[in-house]
Amino acid sequence: MKANELQKVYQIHLCLNQAMFLFEELSEDNKFLTDNNELYEKIILLCEDLTKELHKNQDNNYAYTLSKLKKAIEKVKIPKHF
């Protein structure tokens, strides 16, 4: 996989992770969450599948990059508009 394409796949993975975390921050009785629970479940599966693929194909580079990005992601706060 070319470096530029790999970078895009990392970005997709990060977006999926962020979406998953944002869903998890919603209250259990949130209408959007209850109406879109199937979407949330699909995001989880996509994220898990992509993680496995990246670990398999880019193990050393991906593991290192993910550990660095995880620290950065934990510091990022997305404003809540709801």
Stockholm file with secondary structure:
# STOCKHOLM 1.0

chainA/1-82         MKANELQKVYQIHLCLNQAMFLFEELSEDNKFLTDNNELYEKIILLCEDLTKELHKNQDNNYAYTLSKLKKAIEKVKIPKHF
#=GR chainA/1-82 SS CCHHHHHHHHHHHHHHHHHHHHHHHSCTTCHHHHHTHHHHHHHHHHHHHHHHHHHHHSHHHHHHHHHHHHHHHHHCCCCCCC
#=GC SS_cons        CCHHHHHHHHHHHHHHHHHHHHHHHSCTTCHHHHHTHHHHHHHHHHHHHHHHHHHHHSHHHHHHHHHHHHHHHHHCCCCCCC
//
